[in-house]
């Protein structure tokens, strides 16, 4: 693996870095940033800026209007976008739309791509991915899927409840995972404005970085035409891996940008703040934390780039993406936590963006599989390989 960036990658990296610094970071204090993420009006304004800059939905194929980025390209671009809490939203590479775009490109029919994927890539609509359920339904264990889909003529009738559905409020459509009568799972595409879909409420959460927040949805006799099945019936779990393996890695990329920003803010503070007769960073306890931050950032980036490179070679990377998700979510979290500590009172207030990053990032160790589940899966795979 060659760790040097091509001239094209360097130019794209700088372009994104300048765009985020000059056009997006100034909007982080915009009053349209709500407790449940950027408002739809702010999202549209951000998207328009990225459209004008030629940076909208860069991970989509060139045929759809994107830049057709490789996974390594995404590692570079997504980290720069993640430097701002609003960057992923502006560039239309935020969760869950980024993963849904990847899945639809890989699996959807041409008619489905025209109806749902194209406007999603263009930033004109948002989507959500409805898989997680309240107990006793599916959470970390997808085999516990409780939402049902029953064939009725040329349609399927879906019943069940989902929660922690990111972006649900205001989403134009949902990808719904439901259990079939034979126990298999199928994915369905459904417009959110149908009477069979109820947005029960938006959940209170630590984070405020996802437009639409995290919602509770109820499906009551939702009728979905067989033509709106995503992919083939019964292959929902397989398609979930098509979506989740790369999506785990893109989360790592975006949050790396946030962690790097927190580190740079606390580093500047450590260089200029004086305490007990010397610059704060000259105190051994602080300098050790700065050194640990640098090591964690580098470790996370190496895991991301290596896994991205393997994906570009055509590898499935289920093991590697799980490993990267654990390493990066924990390393990047440590960086932000240390940054708060170094900043002291400024780290727990709105005097810097670090407190916001701290709150937003905490969930990263839970969603897309908690660290414990990934460790359990990694251990089983290691034992099976003996």
C-alpha positions as CSV (number, residue, x, y, z in Angstrom):
1,X,0.0,0.0,0.0
2,X,1.3,3.4,-1.0
3,X,0.6,6.0,1.6
4,X,1.5,9.0,-0.6
5,X,-1.4,11.0,-2.0
6,X,-1.6,11.6,-5.7
7,X,-1.6,15.2,-7.0
8,X,-5.3,14.8,-7.7
9,X,-6.0,13.6,-4.2
10,X,-4.0,16.4,-2.7
11,X,-5.9,19.0,-4.8
12,X,-9.3,17.5,-3.7
13,X,-8.2,17.4,-0.1
14,X,-7.3,21.0,-0.2
15,X,-10.4,22.0,-2.0
16,X,-12.6,20.3,0.6
17,X,-10.5,21.8,3.5
18,X,-10.9,25.3,2.1
19,X,-14.6,24.8,1.5
20,X,-15.2,23.6,5.0
21,X,-13.1,26.4,6.6
22,X,-14.5,29.3,4.5
23,X,-18.2,28.4,3.9
24,X,-19.3,25.8,6.5
25,X,-17.6,26.4,9.8
26,X,-19.1,30.0,10.0
27,X,-22.6,28.4,10.0
28,X,-22.0,26.2,13.0
29,X,-23.5,28.9,15.2
30,X,-26.5,29.4,12.9
31,X,-29.8,29.4,15.0
32,X,-31.2,26.8,12.6
33,X,-29.0,24.2,14.2
34,X,-31.6,22.6,16.5
35,X,-31.4,20.0,19.3
36,X,-32.4,17.5,16.7
37,X,-29.9,18.5,14.0
38,X,-29.7,21.1,11.3
39,X,-33.2,22.3,10.2
40,X,-34.3,21.4,6.8
41,X,-33.9,25.0,5.7
42,X,-30.3,25.0,6.9
43,X,-29.6,21.7,5.3
44,X,-30.9,23.0,1.9
45,X,-28.6,26.1,2.3
46,X,-25.6,23.9,3.1
47,X,-26.3,21.6,0.2
48,X,-26.5,24.5,-2.2
49,X,-23.1,25.7,-1.2
50,X,-21.6,22.2,-1.9
51,X,-23.5,22.1,-5.2
52,X,-21.9,25.3,-6.3
53,X,-18.5,24.2,-5.1
54,X,-18.8,20.9,-7.1
55,X,-18.6,18.9,-3.9
56,X,-22.1,17.5,-3.5
57,X,-22.5,13.8,-3.0
58,X,-18.9,13.1,-4.1
59,X,-19.1,9.3,-3.3
60,X,-21.9,8.7,-5.9
61,X,-20.9,7.5,-9.3
62,X,-20.1,10.0,-12.1
63,X,-23.2,8.7,-14.0
64,X,-25.4,10.0,-11.1
65,X,-23.5,13.3,-10.8
66,X,-21.0,12.4,-8.1
67,X,-17.2,12.2,-8.3
68,X,-17.1,8.4,-8.3
69,X,-14.6,8.4,-5.4
70,X,-12.7,5.3,-4.5
71,X,-12.8,4.1,-0.9
72,X,-9.3,5.7,-0.3
73,X,-10.5,8.9,-1.9
74,X,-13.5,8.9,0.5
75,X,-11.1,8.4,3.4
76,X,-9.4,11.7,2.5
77,X,-12.5,13.7,1.6
78,X,-14.8,12.5,4.4
79,X,-12.2,13.3,7.1
80,X,-11.9,16.8,5.7
81,X,-15.7,17.1,5.6
82,X,-16.0,15.8,9.1
83,X,-13.8,18.7,10.4
84,X,-17.1,20.6,10.8
85,X,-20.2,19.4,12.5
86,X,-22.1,20.5,9.5
87,X,-19.6,19.3,6.8
88,X,-21.1,15.9,6.1
89,X,-24.6,17.4,5.9
90,X,-23.4,20.0,3.4
91,X,-21.7,17.5,1.1
92,X,-24.6,15.0,1.4
93,X,-22.3,12.3,2.9
94,X,-24.0,12.1,6.3
95,X,-25.7,9.1,7.8
96,X,-28.0,7.5,6.8
97,X,-28.1,8.9,3.3
98,X,-24.5,8.1,2.5
99,X,-25.0,4.4,3.2
100,X,-28.4,4.3,1.6
101,X,-26.9,5.8,-1.6
102,X,-24.3,3.1,-1.7
103,X,-26.9,0.4,-1.2
104,X,-29.3,1.7,-3.8
105,X,-26.6,2.0,-6.4
106,X,-25.6,-1.6,-5.8
107,X,-29.0,-3.2,-5.5
108,X,-31.9,-1.0,-6.7
109,X,-33.7,-1.5,-10.1
110,X,-33.5,1.2,-12.7
111,X,-37.0,2.4,-11.9
112,X,-36.2,2.6,-8.2
113,X,-33.0,4.5,-8.9
114,X,-34.9,7.1,-11.0
115,X,-37.6,7.4,-8.3
116,X,-35.6,7.5,-5.1
117,X,-31.8,7.4,-5.7
118,X,-31.4,10.2,-8.2
119,X,-33.2,12.9,-6.1
120,X,-31.3,11.6,-3.0
121,X,-27.9,12.1,-4.8
122,X,-29.0,15.5,-5.9
123,X,-29.7,16.5,-2.3
124,X,-33.3,17.3,-3.0
125,X,-34.6,14.7,-0.5
126,X,-33.5,12.7,2.5
127,X,-34.0,9.1,3.5
128,X,-33.9,6.9,6.5
129,X,-33.0,3.2,7.2
130,X,-35.5,1.5,9.4
131,X,-34.0,-1.6,11.0
132,X,-33.5,-1.1,14.8
133,X,-36.5,-2.0,17.0
134,X,-37.5,-1.6,20.7
135,X,-37.4,-4.7,22.8
136,X,-38.0,-7.6,22.1
137,X,-37.1,-6.7,18.5
138,X,-33.8,-6.3,16.7
139,X,-31.1,-4.2,18.1
140,X,-27.5,-5.3,18.0
141,X,-28.8,-8.8,17.1
142,X,-30.6,-8.5,13.8
143,X,-31.9,-12.1,14.1
144,X,-34.4,-10.7,16.6
145,X,-36.2,-8.8,13.8
146,X,-39.9,-8.4,14.8
147,X,-41.4,-6.2,12.1
148,X,-43.3,-8.5,9.7
149,X,-44.1,-8.5,6.0
150,X,-46.8,-10.7,4.7
151,X,-47.5,-11.3,1.0
152,X,-51.0,-10.2,-0.1
153,X,-51.5,-10.5,-3.9
154,X,-49.1,-8.1,-5.6
155,X,-48.2,-6.3,-2.4
156,X,-46.7,-6.9,1.0
157,X,-48.3,-5.8,4.2
158,X,-45.9,-4.5,6.9
159,X,-46.5,-4.2,10.6
160,X,-44.1,-3.3,13.4
161,X,-42.3,-0.5,15.3
162,X,-38.8,0.9,14.7
163,X,-36.8,3.3,16.8
164,X,-33.5,5.1,16.8
165,X,-34.3,5.8,13.1
166,X,-31.8,8.5,12.1
167,X,-33.3,11.3,9.9
168,X,-36.9,9.9,10.2
169,X,-38.5,13.3,10.7
170,X,-38.7,14.9,7.3
171,X,-37.3,11.9,5.3
172,X,-38.9,11.4,1.9
173,X,-38.6,7.6,2.0
174,X,-37.5,4.7,4.1
175,X,-35.7,1.5,3.5
176,X,-37.5,-0.9,5.8
177,X,-36.2,-4.2,7.0
178,X,-38.9,-6.7,7.8
179,X,-39.2,-10.4,8.6
180,X,-40.9,-12.7,6.1
181,X,-43.1,-15.6,6.9
182,X,-40.3,-18.1,6.4
183,X,-38.1,-16.2,8.9
184,X,-35.8,-14.5,6.3
185,X,-35.6,-10.8,6.0
186,X,-36.4,-8.4,3.1
187,X,-35.8,-4.8,2.4
188,X,-38.6,-2.6,1.2
189,X,-38.7,1.0,-0.2
190,X,-41.6,3.1,1.0
191,X,-42.5,6.8,0.7
192,X,-42.9,8.3,4.2
193,X,-46.1,10.2,3.5
194,X,-48.3,7.1,3.4
195,X,-51.1,6.6,6.0
196,X,-49.6,3.2,7.0
197,X,-46.4,5.0,8.4
198,X,-46.7,6.9,11.7
199,X,-43.9,9.1,13.0
200,X,-44.6,8.6,16.7
201,X,-42.0,11.0,18.1
202,X,-38.4,12.2,17.8
203,X,-36.2,10.9,20.6
204,X,-34.1,13.1,22.8
205,X,-30.5,12.3,22.2
206,X,-27.0,13.5,23.1
207,X,-26.1,14.4,19.5
208,X,-27.4,17.2,17.4
209,X,-25.7,16.5,14.1
210,X,-28.3,14.6,12.1
211,X,-31.1,16.4,10.3
212,X,-34.4,14.9,11.4
213,X,-33.0,13.5,14.7
214,X,-33.7,10.0,15.7
215,X,-37.3,8.9,15.4
216,X,-39.8,6.2,16.5
217,X,-41.8,4.9,13.6
218,X,-44.8,2.6,13.6
219,X,-46.0,0.7,10.5
220,X,-49.6,-0.3,10.6
221,X,-50.8,-2.4,7.6
222,X,-48.4,-0.5,5.4
223,X,-49.0,-1.8,1.9
224,X,-45.8,-2.0,-0.3
225,X,-46.1,-3.1,-3.9
226,X,-43.8,-6.1,-4.8
227,X,-42.1,-3.8,-7.3
228,X,-40.8,-1.8,-4.3
229,X,-38.9,-4.7,-2.8
230,X,-35.2,-3.6,-2.7
231,X,-33.2,-6.4,-4.3
232,X,-34.6,-9.9,-4.0
233,X,-37.0,-11.1,-1.3
234,X,-35.3,-13.0,1.6
235,X,-31.9,-11.4,1.1
236,X,-32.3,-8.5,3.5
237,X,-29.5,-9.6,5.9
238,X,-27.1,-10.0,3.0
239,X,-27.9,-6.5,1.7
240,X,-27.5,-5.1,5.2
241,X,-23.8,-6.2,5.0
242,X,-23.5,-4.6,1.6
243,X,-24.6,-1.4,3.3
244,X,-23.0,-1.7,6.7
245,X,-19.4,-2.8,6.0
246,X,-18.5,0.4,4.0
247,X,-20.8,2.6,6.2
248,X,-18.9,1.5,9.3
249,X,-15.8,2.8,7.7
250,X,-17.2,6.1,6.5
251,X,-18.4,6.8,10.1
252,X,-14.7,6.3,11.1
253,X,-13.6,8.8,8.4
254,X,-16.1,11.5,9.4
255,X,-15.4,11.3,13.1
256,X,-11.7,11.3,12.5
257,X,-12.2,14.9,11.2
258,X,-14.1,15.8,14.3
259,X,-11.4,14.3,16.6
260,X,-8.6,16.0,14.7
261,X,-10.4,19.4,15.1
262,X,-10.9,18.8,18.9
263,X,-7.2,18.0,19.2
264,X,-6.1,21.0,17.2
265,X,-8.2,23.3,19.4
266,X,-6.8,21.9,22.6
267,X,-3.3,22.0,21.2
268,X,-3.6,25.7,20.5
269,X,-4.9,26.2,24.0
270,X,-2.0,24.2,25.4
271,X,0.5,26.4,23.5
272,X,-0.9,29.7,24.8
273,X,-2.5,29.1,28.2
274,X,-0.2,29.6,31.2
275,X,-0.5,27.8,34.6
276,X,1.8,27.4,37.5
277,X,4.6,29.4,36.0
278,X,4.8,27.9,32.5
279,X,2.9,27.2,29.3
280,X,0.2,24.6,29.9
281,X,1.5,22.2,27.3
282,X,4.9,22.1,29.1
283,X,3.4,20.3,32.1
284,X,4.1,16.6,31.7
285,X,0.5,15.5,32.3
286,X,-0.8,17.7,29.5
287,X,2.1,16.9,27.1
288,X,1.4,13.2,27.6
289,X,-2.2,13.7,26.7
290,X,-1.3,15.6,23.5
291,X,1.1,12.8,22.6
292,X,-1.6,10.1,23.2
293,X,-3.9,12.1,21.0
294,X,-1.4,12.1,18.1
295,X,-0.9,8.4,18.4
296,X,-4.6,7.7,18.5
297,X,-5.3,9.9,15.5
298,X,-2.6,8.2,13.5
299,X,-3.7,4.7,14.5
300,X,-7.3,5.5,13.5
301,X,-6.2,6.9,10.1
302,X,-4.0,3.8,9.4
303,X,-6.9,1.5,10.1
304,X,-9.2,3.6,7.9
305,X,-6.8,3.8,5.0
306,X,-5.8,0.2,5.1
307,X,-9.4,-1.1,5.2
308,X,-10.4,1.4,2.4
309,X,-7.4,0.1,0.3
310,X,-8.6,-3.5,0.8
311,X,-12.1,-2.5,-0.3
312,X,-10.7,-0.9,-3.4
313,X,-9.0,-4.2,-4.1
314,X,-12.4,-5.9,-4.1
315,X,-12.2,-7.5,-0.6
316,X,-15.4,-7.8,1.4
317,X,-13.7,-6.6,4.6
318,X,-16.3,-7.7,7.0
319,X,-13.6,-8.5,9.5
320,X,-11.5,-5.5,8.8
321,X,-14.4,-3.0,8.9
322,X,-15.5,-4.4,12.3
323,X,-11.9,-4.1,13.6
324,X,-11.6,-0.5,12.2
325,X,-14.9,0.4,13.7
326,X,-13.9,-0.6,17.2
327,X,-10.4,0.8,17.0
328,X,-11.5,4.1,15.5
329,X,-14.6,4.7,17.6
330,X,-12.6,4.2,20.8
331,X,-9.4,6.0,19.7
332,X,-11.3,9.0,18.3
333,X,-13.4,9.1,21.5
334,X,-10.3,9.2,23.6
335,X,-8.9,12.1,21.6
336,X,-12.0,14.2,22.2
337,X,-12.2,13.2,25.9
338,X,-8.6,14.3,26.4
339,X,-9.2,17.5,24.5
340,X,-12.0,18.3,26.9
341,X,-9.7,17.7,29.8
342,X,-6.9,19.9,28.4
343,X,-9.4,22.7,27.7
344,X,-10.7,22.5,31.3
345,X,-13.8,24.8,31.7
346,X,-13.7,25.7,28.0
347,X,-14.1,22.1,27.2
348,X,-17.4,21.6,28.9
349,X,-19.0,24.9,27.7
350,X,-19.9,26.4,24.4
351,X,-16.8,28.5,24.3
352,X,-15.4,26.1,21.8
353,X,-17.0,23.4,19.5
354,X,-15.3,20.6,21.5
355,X,-18.2,20.1,23.9
356,X,-20.5,19.7,21.0
357,X,-18.2,17.2,19.3
358,X,-18.0,15.3,22.7
359,X,-21.7,15.0,22.9
360,X,-22.2,14.1,19.2
361,X,-19.4,11.5,19.2
362,X,-20.4,9.4,22.2
363,X,-22.9,7.4,20.3
364,X,-20.3,6.3,17.8
365,X,-19.3,3.5,20.1
366,X,-22.8,2.1,20.0
367,X,-24.4,2.6,16.6
368,X,-23.5,0.4,13.6
369,X,-22.7,-2.3,16.2
370,X,-21.4,-1.6,19.7
371,X,-17.7,-2.3,20.4
372,X,-18.7,-5.3,22.4
373,X,-20.6,-6.9,19.6
374,X,-17.8,-6.3,17.1
375,X,-15.3,-7.8,19.5
376,X,-17.5,-10.9,20.0
377,X,-17.8,-11.2,16.2
378,X,-14.1,-10.7,15.7
379,X,-13.3,-13.3,18.3
380,X,-15.6,-15.9,16.8
381,X,-14.1,-15.4,13.3
382,X,-10.6,-15.7,14.7
383,X,-11.5,-19.0,16.4
384,X,-13.1,-20.3,13.3
385,X,-10.0,-19.7,11.3
386,X,-7.8,-21.9,13.5
